[in-house]
Amino acid sequence: MKVSGFSFLKNAVRFDYPVVEAITSVLPICDEFVIAIGKCDDGTLELIRDMNEPKIKIVETEWDESLREGGRVLAEETNKAFRHIAHDSDWAFYVQADEVIHEKYLDGIYAAMLKYKDDERIDGLLFHYLHFYGSFDYVGISSNWYSHEIRMIKNNPAIYSYRDAQGFRKNSNEKLNVKPIEACVYHYGWVRQPETMQQKQTNFGSLYRGNDASIEEETPATGFDYENHVGNMAPFTGLHPKVMLPRIGQQNWTFDYDISMSRKRWKDRFKDFLKHNIGIDTYYRNYKVVKDR
């Protein structure tokens, strides 16, 4: 079995993405890792080159600014990387630049790939998610945080990145058939020094506002206000991936959250009631789960 990892990237140094940790976390079960790096001048290309990892294959790209509306450029860059993976790979492992896989899951992920490699019913594997927010000590639990997403796909040219690169579709907008696995993506996209977080959010927002938005907008002098954006939170009581420990040790800001203030919104409670008591699942699903035979 052959496995290719893939991702896309731009301005990783400027916006402090944990991309080195993300790539490193999946390399043990990948035969190669393809990363599409958009043109930028903050040292991102050099950061990846300095990893000095023979498995990594860099594809230098230029982002199409006409695709900014709705974040479409993110999907296009994902597709560029996917199209460059080895033709004889069976699976493609997708991790975004702020997503890390805990080492405890790697054996199980590999076993699932082996199990479903020749199962023509299966297009991909579905991962759980932990979304860290504000610091490395809290995770979001509101329904606006997606709980699952596809991060492993078959090497099928009919599959493509969907909308703003959160998930995948195939052929003419068909949802992928997937198998859930006991593995979790640790998403660190909302854990940064507040000033850097504000810069990242300003830039990222410009990728969704279409051709009238400038990629480079004036960034507010103050840092991101985590307190005003916080939703329902829970303390994280587990262990972080080993590759993240040096970064966690360098955290130089404080985020304190009163857990007693965390209550599920009425909408979330209603959705949970429908799902667990009536069997109606109203949560958004960008995939179709395949049942066991």
C-alpha positions in Angstrom: 0.0 0.0 0.0 1.3 3.5 -0.9 0.1 6.7 0.9 0.6 10.3 -0.2 0.1 13.2 2.2 -0.9 16.5 0.7 -1.6 20.1 1.7 -1.4 23.7 0.6 0.2 26.7 2.2 1.0 30.5 2.0 2.3 33.0 4.5 2.8 30.3 7.2 5.6 32.2 8.9 3.7 35.5 8.9 0.6 34.0 10.4 2.4 31.4 12.6 0.8 28.2 11.2 2.0 25.0 12.9 2.6 23.5 9.5 5.9 21.9 10.4 4.1 20.0 13.2 1.2 19.2 10.9 3.4 17.6 8.2 5.7 15.9 10.7 2.7 14.3 12.5 1.6 12.3 9.4 5.0 11.6 7.8 5.4 8.2 9.6 2.6 6.6 7.6 3.2 8.6 4.3 5.5 7.6 1.5 5.6 11.1 0.3 4.1 14.5 1.2 3.1 17.0 -1.5 2.7 20.6 -0.5 1.5 23.4 -2.8 3.2 26.6 -1.6 1.8 29.9 -2.9 4.1 32.7 -3.8 4.9 34.8 -0.7 8.0 36.6 0.8 7.7 35.7 4.5 10.1 32.7 4.4 7.4 30.0 4.1 9.1 28.2 1.2 12.4 28.2 3.1 10.6 26.9 6.3 9.5 23.8 4.4 12.8 23.4 2.6 14.7 23.6 5.9 12.8 20.6 7.2 15.2 18.7 5.0 12.7 15.8 4.6 13.2 13.6 1.6 9.5 12.6 1.6 8.4 16.2 1.0 7.7 17.4 -2.6 7.1 21.1 -3.0 4.9 22.5 -5.8 5.3 26.3 -6.1 2.1 28.0 -7.1 0.5 31.4 -7.6 -2.9 32.0 -6.0 -5.7 33.1 -8.4 -7.1 36.2 -6.8 -10.2 36.0 -9.0 -11.2 32.9 -6.9 -11.3 34.8 -3.6 -15.1 34.8 -3.3 -16.3 32.1 -0.9 -12.7 30.9 -0.3 -12.7 29.0 -3.6 -8.9 29.7 -4.0 -8.3 27.4 -1.0 -10.0 24.5 -2.7 -8.1 25.2 -6.0 -4.8 25.1 -4.1 -5.8 21.9 -2.4 -6.6 20.4 -5.8 -3.2 21.5 -7.2 -1.4 19.5 -4.5 -3.7 16.5 -4.9 -3.0 16.4 -8.7 0.7 16.1 -8.0 0.6 13.1 -5.7 2.1 9.8 -7.1 -0.1 8.1 -9.6 0.4 4.7 -7.9 -0.6 5.9 -4.4 -3.7 4.1 -3.0 -4.6 6.8 -0.5 -4.1 10.6 -0.1 -3.9 11.9 3.5 -5.0 15.6 3.6 -4.0 17.8 6.5 -4.3 21.6 6.6 -1.5 23.8 7.9 -3.1 24.1 11.4 -4.2 20.4 11.8 -2.1 17.9 13.6 -2.6 14.1 14.1 -1.8 12.6 17.5 0.8 9.8 17.2 -1.5 7.5 19.1 -3.8 7.3 16.1 -1.3 6.5 13.4 -1.5 2.7 13.7 -5.3 2.7 13.7 -5.4 5.0 10.6 -3.0 2.7 8.8 -5.0 -0.3 9.7 -8.2 1.4 8.3 -6.4 2.2 5.1 -5.4 -1.4 4.7 -8.9 -2.6 5.5 -10.7 -0.4 3.0 -8.1 -0.1 0.3 -9.9 -2.4 -2.0 -13.4 -1.7 -0.9 -15.0 0.0 -3.9 -17.8 1.3 -1.7 -15.4 3.6 0.2 -14.1 6.9 -1.1 -12.6 8.2 2.1 -12.2 8.0 5.9 -13.9 10.3 8.3 -12.1 11.8 11.3 -13.3 13.3 14.6 -12.2 16.9 15.4 -11.0 18.8 18.4 -11.0 22.5 17.9 -8.7 24.4 20.3 -9.6 28.0 21.1 -7.8 30.8 22.8 -5.1 28.6 24.3 -4.1 25.0 24.3 -6.3 24.3 27.3 -9.8 24.7 25.9 -11.8 23.2 23.0 -15.0 24.5 21.4 -18.2 22.5 21.8 -20.8 24.6 20.1 -22.5 23.2 16.9 -20.8 25.8 14.8 -17.6 23.8 15.3 -17.7 20.9 12.8 -17.3 17.6 14.6 -16.2 15.4 11.7 -14.6 15.8 8.3 -12.9 13.8 5.6 -9.2 13.8 5.8 -8.3 10.6 3.9 -9.4 10.0 0.3 -8.8 7.4 -2.3 -6.4 8.4 -5.1 -9.3 8.9 -7.5 -9.2 11.7 -10.1 -12.9 12.1 -9.9 -12.5 13.5 -6.3 -11.9 17.2 -5.8 -11.8 19.7 -3.0 -15.1 21.3 -2.2 -16.0 24.9 -1.8 -13.4 26.4 0.6 -11.4 23.2 1.1 -13.1 21.9 4.2 -14.2 18.7 2.5 -14.4 16.8 -0.8 -16.9 15.8 -3.5 -16.6 13.6 -6.6 -17.9 13.6 -10.1 -20.7 16.1 -10.5 -21.0 17.3 -6.9 -21.6 13.9 -5.3 -20.9 13.5 -1.6 -18.2 11.0 -0.8 -19.0 7.6 0.7 -16.9 7.3 3.9 -16.1 5.2 6.9 -15.7 6.8 10.3 -12.6 5.8 12.1 -11.4 6.3 15.7 -8.9 9.0 15.0 -9.0 12.7 15.8 -7.7 15.8 14.1 -6.3 18.4 16.6 -7.2 21.7 15.0 -5.1 24.6 16.3 -6.3 27.3 13.9 -7.7 29.5 16.8 -4.6 29.4 19.0 -2.2 32.1 18.3 -0.6 35.2 19.9 -3.6 37.7 19.8 -1.9 40.2 17.4 -1.0 37.4 15.0 -4.5 36.0 15.3 -6.0 39.3 14.3 -3.7 39.6 11.3 -4.6 36.1 10.2 -8.3 36.7 10.5 -8.1 40.0 8.6 -6.2 38.3 5.8 -8.3 35.1 5.8 -11.6 37.1 5.7 -10.4 38.8 2.5 -10.4 35.4 0.8 -14.2 35.2 1.2 -15.3 38.6 0.1 -14.8 38.5 -3.6 -13.1 40.8 -6.1 -14.0 44.0 -4.2 -11.9 42.9 -1.2 -8.2 43.6 -1.0 -5.9 40.7 0.0 -3.9 43.1 2.1 -6.2 45.1 4.4 -5.3 47.4 7.3 -4.9 45.3 10.4 -6.3 46.7 13.7 -3.7 47.9 16.1 -5.2 45.8 18.9 -4.9 42.0 19.0 -7.8 39.5 18.5 -10.3 39.7 21.3 -10.8 36.0 22.2 -13.2 36.9 25.0 -15.7 38.5 22.6 -15.7 35.7 20.2 -15.8 32.8 22.6 -18.7 30.2 22.3 -19.3 27.2 24.4 -16.1 25.8 25.7 -14.8 22.8 27.6 -11.5 22.2 29.3 -9.1 19.9 27.4 -7.9 17.1 29.7 -6.0 14.9 27.3 -2.4 15.0 26.0 -1.4 17.0 23.0 0.6 15.4 20.1 4.3 15.2 21.0 5.2 17.4 18.0 3.2 20.2 19.5 4.9 20.3 22.9 7.7 22.8 22.0 5.1 25.2 20.5 2.8 24.8 23.5 5.8 25.6 25.9 6.3 28.9 24.1 2.8 30.3 24.6 3.3 33.9 25.7 -0.2 35.1 26.2 -3.0 34.4 28.7 -6.5 33.2 27.9 -8.7 32.5 30.9 -12.2 31.2 30.5 -14.9 30.6 33.2 -16.2 27.1 32.4 -19.3 27.7 34.6 -20.4 30.2 32.0 -20.5 27.6 29.3 -24.0 26.5 28.5 -25.3 24.9 25.4 -27.4 27.2 23.3 -31.1 26.5 22.8 -30.3 25.5 19.1 -27.7 23.0 20.1 -29.9 21.5 22.8 -32.7 21.1 20.3 -30.5 19.5 17.7 -29.2 17.1 20.3 -32.7 16.2 21.4 -33.8 15.4 17.8 -30.7 13.3 17.2 -30.7 11.3 20.4 -34.5 11.0 21.0 -36.1 11.0 17.6 -33.3 9.9 15.4 -33.3 13.0 13.2 -29.8 14.3 12.6 -29.9 18.0 11.6 -26.2 18.6 11.8 -24.5 19.4 8.5 -22.8 16.5 6.8 -20.6 16.9 3.8 -20.4 13.1 3.3 -22.4 9.9 3.3 -21.5 7.3 5.9 -21.4 3.7 4.6 -22.9 1.1 6.9 -21.3 -2.2 7.6 -22.5 -5.1 5.5 
